[in-house]
Amino acid sequence: MWRLFKECLSFAWREKKWWLIPLIVVLVLLAALILFSTGSALAPFMYPFM
C-alpha cells in the first residue's frame, strides 16, 4: 500500500498535479480509518459511510 501511495505522490509531483495531493492523502487516511476501526468502538459510526 505504501508503494502505491509513494508512486501516486511522485506522479503528482512530477506532473505538477498539485490538486491531486490532498485527494490522495484524504483517501489514504479514510482507508486507514476503515481498516483500524473494524472491531472497535468506532465501528457502529462507520456503517453509514460503507
PDBQT receptor file of N, H, CA, C and O in Angstrom, charges set to zero:
ATOM      1  N   MET A   1       0.818  -1.186   0.000  1.00  0.00    +0.000 N 
ATOM      2  CA  MET A   1       0.000   0.000   0.000  1.00  0.00    +0.000 C 
ATOM      3  C   MET A   1       0.867   1.258   0.000  1.00  0.00    +0.000 C 
ATOM      4  O   MET A   1       0.564   2.233  -0.687  1.00  0.00    +0.000 OA
ATOM      5  N   TRP A   2       1.949   1.223   0.778  1.00  0.00    +0.000 N 
ATOM      6  H   TRP A   2       2.196   0.430   1.336  1.00  0.00    +0.000 HD
ATOM      7  CA  TRP A   2       2.828   2.399   0.841  1.00  0.00    +0.000 C 
ATOM      8  C   TRP A   2       3.508   2.655  -0.492  1.00  0.00    +0.000 C 
ATOM      9  O   TRP A   2       3.763   3.801  -0.861  1.00  0.00    +0.000 OA
ATOM     10  N   ARG A   3       3.799   1.575  -1.211  1.00  0.00    +0.000 N 
ATOM     11  H   ARG A   3       3.591   0.644  -0.911  1.00  0.00    +0.000 HD
ATOM     12  CA  ARG A   3       4.445   1.739  -2.518  1.00  0.00    +0.000 C 
ATOM     13  C   ARG A   3       3.505   2.461  -3.483  1.00  0.00    +0.000 C 
ATOM     14  O   ARG A   3       3.926   3.344  -4.231  1.00  0.00    +0.000 OA
ATOM     15  N   LEU A   4       2.234   2.079  -3.458  1.00  0.00    +0.000 N 
ATOM     16  H   LEU A   4       1.892   1.362  -2.851  1.00  0.00    +0.000 HD
ATOM     17  CA  LEU A   4       1.244   2.739  -4.306  1.00  0.00    +0.000 C 
ATOM     18  C   LEU A   4       1.075   4.199  -3.908  1.00  0.00    +0.000 C 
ATOM     19  O   LEU A   4       0.964   5.073  -4.768  1.00  0.00    +0.000 OA
ATOM     20  N   PHE A   5       1.054   4.462  -2.603  1.00  0.00    +0.000 N 
ATOM     21  H   PHE A   5       1.144   3.752  -1.905  1.00  0.00    +0.000 HD
ATOM     22  CA  PHE A   5       0.935   5.834  -2.101  1.00  0.00    +0.000 C 
ATOM     23  C   PHE A   5       2.117   6.681  -2.563  1.00  0.00    +0.000 C 
ATOM     24  O   PHE A   5       1.939   7.806  -3.032  1.00  0.00    +0.000 OA
ATOM     25  N   LYS A   6       3.318   6.136  -2.429  1.00  0.00    +0.000 N 
ATOM     26  H   LYS A   6       3.463   5.223  -2.048  1.00  0.00    +0.000 HD
ATOM     27  CA  LYS A   6       4.516   6.868  -2.860  1.00  0.00    +0.000 C 
ATOM     28  C   LYS A   6       4.522   7.086  -4.372  1.00  0.00    +0.000 C 
ATOM     29  O   LYS A   6       4.938   8.141  -4.851  1.00  0.00    +0.000 OA
ATOM     30  N   GLU A   7       4.058   6.084  -5.120  1.00  0.00    +0.000 N 
ATOM     31  H   GLU A   7       3.720   5.227  -4.731  1.00  0.00    +0.000 HD
ATOM     32  CA  GLU A   7       4.013   6.222  -6.570  1.00  0.00    +0.000 C 
ATOM     33  C   GLU A   7       3.008   7.298  -6.992  1.00  0.00    +0.000 C 
ATOM     34  O   GLU A   7       3.277   8.067  -7.914  1.00  0.00    +0.000 OA
ATOM     35  N   CYS A   8       1.864   7.354  -6.330  1.00  0.00    +0.000 N 
ATOM     36  H   CYS A   8       1.645   6.729  -5.581  1.00  0.00    +0.000 HD
ATOM     37  CA  CYS A   8       0.871   8.391  -6.642  1.00  0.00    +0.000 C 
ATOM     38  C   CYS A   8       1.405   9.773  -6.307  1.00  0.00    +0.000 C 
ATOM     39  O   CYS A   8       1.207  10.719  -7.069  1.00  0.00    +0.000 OA
ATOM     40  N   LEU A   9       2.082   9.895  -5.168  1.00  0.00    +0.000 N 
ATOM     41  H   LEU A   9       2.243   9.127  -4.548  1.00  0.00    +0.000 HD
ATOM     42  CA  LEU A   9       2.651  11.192  -4.809  1.00  0.00    +0.000 C 
ATOM     43  C   LEU A   9       3.756  11.609  -5.775  1.00  0.00    +0.000 C 
ATOM     44  O   LEU A   9       3.857  12.782  -6.135  1.00  0.00    +0.000 OA
ATOM     45  N   SER A  10       4.578  10.660  -6.191  1.00  0.00    +0.000 N 
ATOM     46  H   SER A  10       4.496   9.708  -5.898  1.00  0.00    +0.000 HD
ATOM     47  CA  SER A  10       5.642  11.017  -7.135  1.00  0.00    +0.000 C 
ATOM     48  C   SER A  10       5.059  11.408  -8.493  1.00  0.00    +0.000 C 
ATOM     49  O   SER A  10       5.590  12.294  -9.163  1.00  0.00    +0.000 OA
ATOM     50  N   PHE A  11       3.969  10.752  -8.903  1.00  0.00    +0.000 N 
ATOM     51  H   PHE A  11       3.538  10.032  -8.359  1.00  0.00    +0.000 HD
ATOM     52  CA  PHE A  11       3.302  11.142 -10.147  1.00  0.00    +0.000 C 
ATOM     53  C   PHE A  11       2.764  12.564 -10.044  1.00  0.00    +0.000 C 
ATOM     54  O   PHE A  11       2.947  13.369 -10.957  1.00  0.00    +0.000 OA
ATOM     55  N   ALA A  12       2.100  12.875  -8.928  1.00  0.00    +0.000 N 
ATOM     56  H   ALA A  12       1.951  12.222  -8.186  1.00  0.00    +0.000 HD
ATOM     57  CA  ALA A  12       1.544  14.220  -8.742  1.00  0.00    +0.000 C 
ATOM     58  C   ALA A  12       2.657  15.262  -8.720  1.00  0.00    +0.000 C 
ATOM     59  O   ALA A  12       2.497  16.355  -9.263  1.00  0.00    +0.000 OA
ATOM     60  N   TRP A  13       3.765  14.933  -8.106  1.00  0.00    +0.000 N 
ATOM     61  H   TRP A  13       3.896  14.045  -7.665  1.00  0.00    +0.000 HD
ATOM     62  CA  TRP A  13       4.897  15.868  -8.020  1.00  0.00    +0.000 C 
ATOM     63  C   TRP A  13       5.545  16.069  -9.391  1.00  0.00    +0.000 C 
ATOM     64  O   TRP A  13       5.867  17.192  -9.779  1.00  0.00    +0.000 OA
ATOM     65  N   ARG A  14       5.729  14.969 -10.114  1.00  0.00    +0.000 N 
ATOM     66  H   ARG A  14       5.467  14.056  -9.799  1.00  0.00    +0.000 HD
ATOM     67  CA  ARG A  14       6.407  15.020 -11.411  1.00  0.00    +0.000 C 
ATOM     68  C   ARG A  14       5.557  15.724 -12.471  1.00  0.00    +0.000 C 
ATOM     69  O   ARG A  14       6.086  16.491 -13.275  1.00  0.00    +0.000 OA
ATOM     70  N   GLU A  15       4.257  15.472 -12.480  1.00  0.00    +0.000 N 
ATOM     71  H   GLU A  15       3.827  14.849 -11.827  1.00  0.00    +0.000 HD
ATOM     72  CA  GLU A  15       3.367  16.029 -13.499  1.00  0.00    +0.000 C 
ATOM     73  C   GLU A  15       2.736  17.361 -13.092  1.00  0.00    +0.000 C 
ATOM     74  O   GLU A  15       1.889  17.892 -13.810  1.00  0.00    +0.000 OA
ATOM     75  N   LYS A  16       3.147  17.898 -11.946  1.00  0.00    +0.000 N 
ATOM     76  H   LYS A  16       3.835  17.467 -11.363  1.00  0.00    +0.000 HD
ATOM     77  CA  LYS A  16       2.643  19.180 -11.439  1.00  0.00    +0.000 C 
ATOM     78  C   LYS A  16       1.123  19.162 -11.236  1.00  0.00    +0.000 C 
ATOM     79  O   LYS A  16       0.439  20.147 -11.514  1.00  0.00    +0.000 OA
ATOM     80  N   LYS A  17       0.612  18.042 -10.753  1.00  0.00    +0.000 N 
ATOM     81  H   LYS A  17       1.168  17.242 -10.527  1.00  0.00    +0.000 HD
ATOM     82  CA  LYS A  17      -0.815  17.911 -10.448  1.00  0.00    +0.000 C 
ATOM     83  C   LYS A  17      -1.006  18.143  -8.953  1.00  0.00    +0.000 C 
ATOM     84  O   LYS A  17      -1.317  17.215  -8.206  1.00  0.00    +0.000 OA
ATOM     85  N   TRP A  18      -0.820  19.373  -8.532  1.00  0.00    +0.000 N 
ATOM     86  H   TRP A  18      -0.568  20.127  -9.139  1.00  0.00    +0.000 HD
ATOM     87  CA  TRP A  18      -0.839  19.701  -7.105  1.00  0.00    +0.000 C 
ATOM     88  C   TRP A  18      -2.200  19.431  -6.468  1.00  0.00    +0.000 C 
ATOM     89  O   TRP A  18      -2.270  19.144  -5.273  1.00  0.00    +0.000 OA
ATOM     90  N   TRP A  19      -3.271  19.517  -7.235  1.00  0.00    +0.000 N 
ATOM     91  H   TRP A  19      -3.214  19.749  -8.206  1.00  0.00    +0.000 HD
ATOM     92  CA  TRP A  19      -4.601  19.313  -6.676  1.00  0.00    +0.000 C 
ATOM     93  C   TRP A  19      -4.844  17.849  -6.316  1.00  0.00    +0.000 C 
ATOM     94  O   TRP A  19      -5.777  17.553  -5.570  1.00  0.00    +0.000 OA
ATOM     95  N   LEU A  20      -4.030  16.930  -6.826  1.00  0.00    +0.000 N 
ATOM     96  H   LEU A  20      -3.272  17.171  -7.431  1.00  0.00    +0.000 HD
ATOM     97  CA  LEU A  20      -4.198  15.513  -6.506  1.00  0.00    +0.000 C 
ATOM     98  C   LEU A  20      -3.662  15.147  -5.123  1.00  0.00    +0.000 C 
ATOM     99  O   LEU A  20      -4.128  14.179  -4.522  1.00  0.00    +0.000 OA
ATOM    100  N   ILE A  21      -2.707  15.894  -4.615  1.00  0.00    +0.000 N 
ATOM    101  H   ILE A  21      -2.329  16.681  -5.104  1.00  0.00    +0.000 HD
ATOM    102  CA  ILE A  21      -2.060  15.528  -3.356  1.00  0.00    +0.000 C 
ATOM    103  C   ILE A  21      -3.045  15.511  -2.184  1.00  0.00    +0.000 C 
ATOM    104  O   ILE A  21      -3.048  14.531  -1.439  1.00  0.00    +0.000 OA
ATOM    105  N   PRO A  22      -3.880  16.534  -1.975  1.00  0.00    +0.000 N 
ATOM    106  CA  PRO A  22      -4.848  16.444  -0.866  1.00  0.00    +0.000 C 
ATOM    107  C   PRO A  22      -5.845  15.307  -1.046  1.00  0.00    +0.000 C 
ATOM    108  O   PRO A  22      -6.245  14.671  -0.071  1.00  0.00    +0.000 OA
ATOM    109  N   LEU A  23      -6.247  15.047  -2.291  1.00  0.00    +0.000 N 
ATOM    110  H   LEU A  23      -5.922  15.564  -3.083  1.00  0.00    +0.000 HD
ATOM    111  CA  LEU A  23      -7.180  13.959  -2.556  1.00  0.00    +0.000 C 
ATOM    112  C   LEU A  23      -6.567  12.607  -2.196  1.00  0.00    +0.000 C 
ATOM    113  O   LEU A  23      -7.229  11.767  -1.586  1.00  0.00    +0.000 OA
ATOM    114  N   ILE A  24      -5.326  12.397  -2.566  1.00  0.00    +0.000 N 
ATOM    115  H   ILE A  24      -4.788  13.079  -3.061  1.00  0.00    +0.000 HD
ATOM    116  CA  ILE A  24      -4.636  11.144  -2.260  1.00  0.00    +0.000 C 
ATOM    117  C   ILE A  24      -4.483  10.976  -0.750  1.00  0.00    +0.000 C 
ATOM    118  O   ILE A  24      -4.714   9.889  -0.220  1.00  0.00    +0.000 OA
ATOM    119  N   VAL A  25      -4.101  12.032  -0.066  1.00  0.00    +0.000 N 
ATOM    120  H   VAL A  25      -3.914  12.915  -0.496  1.00  0.00    +0.000 HD
ATOM    121  CA  VAL A  25      -3.912  11.966   1.386  1.00  0.00    +0.000 C 
ATOM    122  C   VAL A  25      -5.231  11.653   2.086  1.00  0.00    +0.000 C 
ATOM    123  O   VAL A  25      -5.257  10.833   3.004  1.00  0.00    +0.000 OA
ATOM    124  N   VAL A  26      -6.319  12.287   1.671  1.00  0.00    +0.000 N 
ATOM    125  H   VAL A  26      -6.297  12.953   0.925  1.00  0.00    +0.000 HD
ATOM    126  CA  VAL A  26      -7.626  12.037   2.291  1.00  0.00    +0.000 C 
ATOM    127  C   VAL A  26      -8.068  10.599   2.047  1.00  0.00    +0.000 C 
ATOM    128  O   VAL A  26      -8.591   9.957   2.958  1.00  0.00    +0.000 OA
ATOM    129  N   LEU A  27      -7.872  10.085   0.849  1.00  0.00    +0.000 N 
ATOM    130  H   LEU A  27      -7.447  10.606   0.109  1.00  0.00    +0.000 HD
ATOM    131  CA  LEU A  27      -8.258   8.706   0.561  1.00  0.00    +0.000 C 
ATOM    132  C   LEU A  27      -7.449   7.704   1.379  1.00  0.00    +0.000 C 
ATOM    133  O   LEU A  27      -7.996   6.707   1.850  1.00  0.00    +0.000 OA
ATOM    134  N   VAL A  28      -6.170   7.956   1.549  1.00  0.00    +0.000 N 
ATOM    135  H   VAL A  28      -5.726   8.766   1.167  1.00  0.00    +0.000 HD
ATOM    136  CA  VAL A  28      -5.336   7.060   2.360  1.00  0.00    +0.000 C 
ATOM    137  C   VAL A  28      -5.760   7.118   3.826  1.00  0.00    +0.000 C 
ATOM    138  O   VAL A  28      -5.826   6.083   4.489  1.00  0.00    +0.000 OA
ATOM    139  N   LEU A  29      -6.044   8.306   4.335  1.00  0.00    +0.000 N 
ATOM    140  H   LEU A  29      -5.990   9.147   3.796  1.00  0.00    +0.000 HD
ATOM    141  CA  LEU A  29      -6.496   8.427   5.724  1.00  0.00    +0.000 C 
ATOM    142  C   LEU A  29      -7.844   7.756   5.933  1.00  0.00    +0.000 C 
ATOM    143  O   LEU A  29      -8.061   7.124   6.967  1.00  0.00    +0.000 OA
ATOM    144  N   LEU A  30      -8.749   7.878   4.977  1.00  0.00    +0.000 N 
ATOM    145  H   LEU A  30      -8.573   8.391   4.137  1.00  0.00    +0.000 HD
ATOM    146  CA  LEU A  30     -10.045   7.219   5.077  1.00  0.00    +0.000 C 
ATOM    147  C   LEU A  30      -9.890   5.703   5.055  1.00  0.00    +0.000 C 
ATOM    148  O   LEU A  30     -10.564   5.000   5.808  1.00  0.00    +0.000 OA
ATOM    149  N   ALA A  31      -9.014   5.199   4.205  1.00  0.00    +0.000 N 
ATOM    150  H   ALA A  31      -8.467   5.770   3.593  1.00  0.00    +0.000 HD
ATOM    151  CA  ALA A  31      -8.761   3.757   4.158  1.00  0.00    +0.000 C 
ATOM    152  C   ALA A  31      -8.164   3.269   5.471  1.00  0.00    +0.000 C 
ATOM    153  O   ALA A  31      -8.535   2.202   5.959  1.00  0.00    +0.000 OA
ATOM    154  N   ALA A  32      -7.247   4.032   6.043  1.00  0.00    +0.000 N 
ATOM    155  H   ALA A  32      -6.945   4.899   5.646  1.00  0.00    +0.000 HD
ATOM    156  CA  ALA A  32      -6.653   3.647   7.326  1.00  0.00    +0.000 C 
ATOM    157  C   ALA A  32      -7.693   3.669   8.432  1.00  0.00    +0.000 C 
ATOM    158  O   ALA A  32      -7.693   2.793   9.297  1.00  0.00    +0.000 OA
ATOM    159  N   LEU A  33      -8.579   4.657   8.417  1.00  0.00    +0.000 N 
ATOM    160  H   LEU A  33      -8.579   5.368   7.714  1.00  0.00    +0.000 HD
ATOM    161  CA  LEU A  33      -9.636   4.731   9.423  1.00  0.00    +0.000 C 
ATOM    162  C   LEU A  33     -10.555   3.527   9.340  1.00  0.00    +0.000 C 
ATOM    163  O   LEU A  33     -10.930   2.960  10.366  1.00  0.00    +0.000 OA
ATOM    164  N   ILE A  34     -10.918   3.133   8.135  1.00  0.00    +0.000 N 
ATOM    165  H   ILE A  34     -10.613   3.594   7.302  1.00  0.00    +0.000 HD
ATOM    166  CA  ILE A  34     -11.789   1.972   7.963  1.00  0.00    +0.000 C 
ATOM    167  C   ILE A  34     -11.082   0.699   8.399  1.00  0.00    +0.000 C 
ATOM    168  O   ILE A  34     -11.692  -0.150   9.050  1.00  0.00    +0.000 OA
ATOM    169  N   LEU A  35      -9.815   0.549   8.057  1.00  0.00    +0.000 N 
ATOM    170  H   LEU A  35      -9.319   1.238   7.528  1.00  0.00    +0.000 HD
ATOM    171  CA  LEU A  35      -9.075  -0.656   8.433  1.00  0.00    +0.000 C 
ATOM    172  C   LEU A  35      -8.902  -0.784   9.938  1.00  0.00    +0.000 C 
ATOM    173  O   LEU A  35      -9.071  -1.867  10.498  1.00  0.00    +0.000 OA
ATOM    174  N   PHE A  36      -8.564   0.326  10.594  1.00  0.00    +0.000 N 
ATOM    175  H   PHE A  36      -8.427   1.206  10.139  1.00  0.00    +0.000 HD
ATOM    176  CA  PHE A  36      -8.267   0.265  12.016  1.00  0.00    +0.000 C 
ATOM    177  C   PHE A  36      -9.498   0.355  12.905  1.00  0.00    +0.000 C 
ATOM    178  O   PHE A  36      -9.418   0.065  14.098  1.00  0.00    +0.000 OA
ATOM    179  N   SER A  37     -10.648   0.757  12.340  1.00  0.00    +0.000 N 
ATOM    180  H   SER A  37     -10.714   0.993  11.370  1.00  0.00    +0.000 HD
ATOM    181  CA  SER A  37     -11.829   0.909  13.180  1.00  0.00    +0.000 C 
ATOM    182  C   SER A  37     -12.708  -0.333  13.197  1.00  0.00    +0.000 C 
ATOM    183  O   SER A  37     -13.626  -0.415  14.013  1.00  0.00    +0.000 OA
ATOM    184  N   THR A  38     -12.459  -1.294  12.326  1.00  0.00    +0.000 N 
ATOM    185  H   THR A  38     -11.714  -1.227  11.663  1.00  0.00    +0.000 HD
ATOM    186  CA  THR A  38     -13.276  -2.503  12.340  1.00  0.00    +0.000 C 
ATOM    187  C   THR A  38     -12.993  -3.276  13.616  1.00  0.00    +0.000 C 
ATOM    188  O   THR A  38     -11.841  -3.542  13.957  1.00  0.00    +0.000 OA
ATOM    189  N   GLY A  39     -14.046  -3.626  14.304  1.00  0.00    +0.000 N 
ATOM    190  H   GLY A  39     -14.983  -3.410  14.027  1.00  0.00    +0.000 HD
ATOM    191  CA  GLY A  39     -13.906  -4.354  15.551  1.00  0.00    +0.000 C 
ATOM    192  C   GLY A  39     -13.660  -3.458  16.745  1.00  0.00    +0.000 C 
ATOM    193  O   GLY A  39     -13.337  -3.949  17.827  1.00  0.00    +0.000 OA
ATOM    194  N   SER A  40     -13.802  -2.171  16.576  1.00  0.00    +0.000 N 
ATOM    195  H   SER A  40     -14.065  -1.772  15.698  1.00  0.00    +0.000 HD
ATOM    196  CA  SER A  40     -13.588  -1.264  17.698  1.00  0.00    +0.000 C 
ATOM    197  C   SER A  40     -14.891  -0.556  18.038  1.00  0.00    +0.000 C 
ATOM    198  O   SER A  40     -15.945  -0.865  17.481  1.00  0.00    +0.000 OA
ATOM    199  N   ALA A  41     -14.806   0.380  18.940  1.00  0.00    +0.000 N 
ATOM    200  H   ALA A  41     -13.950   0.631  19.392  1.00  0.00    +0.000 HD
ATOM    201  CA  ALA A  41     -15.984   1.139  19.347  1.00  0.00    +0.000 C 
ATOM    202  C   ALA A  41     -16.446   2.094  18.252  1.00  0.00    +0.000 C 
ATOM    203  O   ALA A  41     -17.575   2.583  18.297  1.00  0.00    +0.000 OA
ATOM    204  N   LEU A  42     -15.591   2.367  17.270  1.00  0.00    +0.000 N 
ATOM    205  H   LEU A  42     -14.674   1.970  17.233  1.00  0.00    +0.000 HD
ATOM    206  CA  LEU A  42     -15.972   3.265  16.177  1.00  0.00    +0.000 C 
ATOM    207  C   LEU A  42     -16.781   2.567  15.090  1.00  0.00    +0.000 C 
ATOM    208  O   LEU A  42     -17.361   3.235  14.234  1.00  0.00    +0.000 OA
ATOM    209  N   ALA A  43     -16.829   1.252  15.107  1.00  0.00    +0.000 N 
ATOM    210  H   ALA A  43     -16.358   0.709  15.802  1.00  0.00    +0.000 HD
ATOM    211  CA  ALA A  43     -17.487   0.505  14.039  1.00  0.00    +0.000 C 
ATOM    212  C   ALA A  43     -18.948   0.910  13.821  1.00  0.00    +0.000 C 
ATOM    213  O   ALA A  43     -19.344   1.066  12.666  1.00  0.00    +0.000 OA
ATOM    214  N   PRO A  44     -19.773   1.088  14.858  1.00  0.00    +0.000 N 
ATOM    215  CA  PRO A  44     -21.168   1.482  14.596  1.00  0.00    +0.000 C 
ATOM    216  C   PRO A  44     -21.300   2.827  13.891  1.00  0.00    +0.000 C 
ATOM    217  O   PRO A  44     -22.267   3.048  13.162  1.00  0.00    +0.000 OA
ATOM    218  N   PHE A  45     -20.358   3.711  14.094  1.00  0.00    +0.000 N 
ATOM    219  H   PHE A  45     -19.572   3.531  14.686  1.00  0.00    +0.000 HD
ATOM    220  CA  PHE A  45     -20.424   5.023  13.458  1.00  0.00    +0.000 C 
ATOM    221  C   PHE A  45     -19.947   4.988  12.013  1.00  0.00    +0.000 C 
ATOM    222  O   PHE A  45     -20.191   5.931  11.261  1.00  0.00    +0.000 OA
ATOM    223  N   MET A  46     -19.267   3.910  11.612  1.00  0.00    +0.000 N 
ATOM    224  H   MET A  46     -19.069   3.143  12.223  1.00  0.00    +0.000 HD
ATOM    225  CA  MET A  46     -18.741   3.805  10.255  1.00  0.00    +0.000 C 
ATOM    226  C   MET A  46     -19.756   3.201   9.287  1.00  0.00    +0.000 C 
ATOM    227  O   MET A  46     -19.586   3.333   8.075  1.00  0.00    +0.000 OA
ATOM    228  N   TYR A  47     -20.813   2.538   9.788  1.00  0.00    +0.000 N 
ATOM    229  H   TYR A  47     -20.950   2.431  10.772  1.00  0.00    +0.000 HD
ATOM    230  CA  TYR A  47     -21.759   1.867   8.903  1.00  0.00    +0.000 C 
ATOM    231  C   TYR A  47     -22.412   2.792   7.883  1.00  0.00    +0.000 C 
ATOM    232  O   TYR A  47     -22.579   2.376   6.737  1.00  0.00    +0.000 OA
ATOM    233  N   PRO A  48     -22.791   4.016   8.226  1.00  0.00    +0.000 N 
ATOM    234  CA  PRO A  48     -23.400   4.875   7.190  1.00  0.00    +0.000 C 
ATOM    235  C   PRO A  48     -22.447   5.218   6.047  1.00  0.00    +0.000 C 
ATOM    236  O   PRO A  48     -22.904   5.560   4.957  1.00  0.00    +0.000 OA
ATOM    237  N   PHE A  49     -21.149   5.137   6.268  1.00  0.00    +0.000 N 
ATOM    238  H   PHE A  49     -20.778   4.859   7.154  1.00  0.00    +0.000 HD
ATOM    239  CA  PHE A  49     -20.184   5.503   5.243  1.00  0.00    +0.000 C 
ATOM    240  C   PHE A  49     -19.754   4.334   4.379  1.00  0.00    +0.000 C 
ATOM    241  O   PHE A  49     -19.031   4.528   3.401  1.00  0.00    +0.000 OA
ATOM    242  N   MET A  50     -20.174   3.140   4.710  1.00  0.00    +0.000 N 
ATOM    243  H   MET A  50     -20.760   2.983   5.504  1.00  0.00    +0.000 HD
ATOM    244  CA  MET A  50     -19.768   1.961   3.948  1.00  0.00    +0.000 C 
ATOM    245  C   MET A  50     -20.840   1.563   2.963  1.00  0.00    +0.000 C 
ATOM    246  O   MET A  50     -20.674   0.587   2.231  1.00  0.00    +0.000 OA
TER     247      MET A  50
